[in-house]
C-alpha cells in the first residue's frame, strides 16, 4: 500500500501539470503542435526524449511561462513527448529555484567564473523574493550562473534520459507482450468455445 502512494502522487503531479492540446492551441507559438499526433504518443523513444527536453529547458530557462513553450517547441526536432516534457519543467519551481541557482553558481565558480556563494547562502536563509533573486542574477554573478545552468541542465537531461529509458522501455515491452499474448489467445480459441462464450455473454 505504501509503495503505491509515491507512484500515485507522482502520477497525479504529472497529470496535473501536463498541458492539454487545448492549452497549446490557445498559444500562438504552439498552436501547430496540437495536431502533431506523434508528439503526444507515449513510446519507448518519445518518453525519454521528452524527459530530457523538459529537464534541459526547465532548468536552464527557470521562467515558468517560457519553459512549457520552449519544451514543446524543442520536442519537434527531438521527437519527444510534449506532455512529459512540459511536466518535467515543473521540477524547477519557486521552491527549487534557489537550490538550482546555488548549484549553478558553484559549478560556474569551479569552472573559473566568479560568484559570491556567501550571498546565495544569505539569500536562501532570508528567503529572498524573486525580485531579489533577479537582481542578484543580473549582477556580476550572471556569467557563473549561466555557465553553471548550462552544465547542470545538460547533465540533468542526460541522466533523465538514461533513467527514463531504463524505466520506460521495459514497461512498453511488457505491455506489448501482454497485447501479443492476448491476441494469440483469442486467435487460438476454438470456434465452438467462441460461440459458447458469445451465447453466454448474450444471455
N, C-alpha and C positions, 0 to 999 in steps of 0.2 A: 504493500500500500504506500509506504513512504517512498519507495523507489520510483513510483509513477508520478508523484507530486512534482518533482523538478521538471520532468518531461512535460507534464500538463501545463505548468507555469510558463515554461519556455515556449511551448506551442501557442499558448494564449497571448504571450507577449508579441511573438512574431505575427500572429494573425491580427492583433490589434493595430500593429504599426505597418502592416503591409498596405501599399496603396492599391486601390481598385482601378479597374480600367476607366471607370467614370472619373476618378480623380485625375488620371493622366489626360483624359480627353478634355478636361477643363483647363489644362495648361497648354498654352500655345507652343511651348518648346517640346512638349512630349506628346502632343495630340496624335501624331502619326504613329507613335509606338503602340498605341492601344490596339491596333489592328494587326500587329505582328504576332501571330499565334505562337511562333517558335520561341519568342521571348518570355512566354508565360508557362511553358511546359517544364515539369519537374523531372528532368532526365539526369543520368549519371554524369553528363558533361556540363549541362547548364547550371545545375545547383552549385557545384564547387566554384565555377566561374562567377556565379552571382555572389557567393560569399566573398571571393577575392575582390571583386569590383566594389562591393559595399564597404569592406574594410579599408580599401585603398582610398576611396573618395571620402568616406565618413571620418577617418582620422585626419587626413590631410586638409580637408575643407573646413571642418569644425563650424560650419554655418548651416543651421537646420534647413532653411529654405533652398539652399544651393545643393545640399547633399543628395536629396532624393532625385532632383532633376539631373544632376551630374551623374549619379549612379545609373539612372535609367538610360541616359544618352550613351554612356560608356558601355552599357550592355550590348549595344548594337554591334560594334566591331568585335567585342569579346564574345558575343553569342552567349551571354549569361542570362540567368533567370531574373527578371526585373523585380518581382515581389521579394525574393530572397535578398537581392542587392539592396533594395530600399530598406528592408527590415534591419539589415546589418548596420546601416548608417546610424541607427538609434543607439548603438553601443557607445557612441560618443555623444554625450548629453551634458547638460549643466553640472551634473553630479560627477562625471568622469573627466570633464574638460581640464580642470586644474591638474589632475594627475597626468593626463596626456601632455599638457604643456610642460610640466616639470620634467618628465622623462625625455621629451624632445629637447629641452634646454640642456639637460645633462649630456645627451648624445651629441648635440651641436658643439658643446664646450669640449668634449672629448676629441672631436674631430678638428679642433683648432679655432673654433669661433668662441666668442666671449658672451656669457650670460650670467647675471648675478643670481645664483641659486638661492642665496640667503634672502633676497627679496621675494622669491617664489615661496619659500617657507613661511615668511611673514604674511604674505597674501593668503595663503591657504589657511593659516591659523586664524586670521582675522575674517575669514570668509568674505573675501573681496567680491565686489559686484562685477557683472560682466563688463561694465564701462571701465572699471579699474583694470581688469584683465586686458581689455582692448588697448588702453593707454600704455600699459607695460609692454604689450606685444609690439606696438609701433615705436618703441624706444630702441636703444642700441642693442637690445636682446633679439630683435627680429631676425637677423641673419642666422643666429644659432638655432632659434626655434624653427625657422623654415627648413633648414637643413635637417634638423632632428625629426621634424614631422615627415619629411620625405623618406628618410631612412626607416622610421618607425612604421609608416603606412605600408611601405613595400615589404618589410619583414612580416608585419601582421597579415597582409594579403597572402603572402606565400605560405605562411603557417596555416592560415584559414583554409586555403585551397587544399593543402595536403590533408588536413583533418577532415574537411568535408568530403573529400574523395574517399578517404578511409572509412568514414561512417556511412555515406550515402550509397556508394556503389554496391555494397553487399545487400542493402535494403532493396535496391532496384532489382538485383539478381534474384533475391528470394521472391519478390513479387512476380517476376517473370516465370520463375519455376513453378509457383503456385498456379498461375494462369495456364501454363502449359499442361500441368498435371490435371487441372480441372477440364481443359479442352480434350485431353486424351481420354479421361474418364468418361466424359459424355459421348465421345466418339465410339468407345468400345462397349457401351451399354447395349445389350441385345435388344432387337426391335420389340420382342414380347414384353420385356421389362419396361421399355419406354412407354408402350401402350398401357401397361398396367399402372404406371406412375401417373400418366395423363388422366386415366379414368378415376383413380383415387383422388387426384387433385381436383377434378371436376365435381366429384361427389362432396 
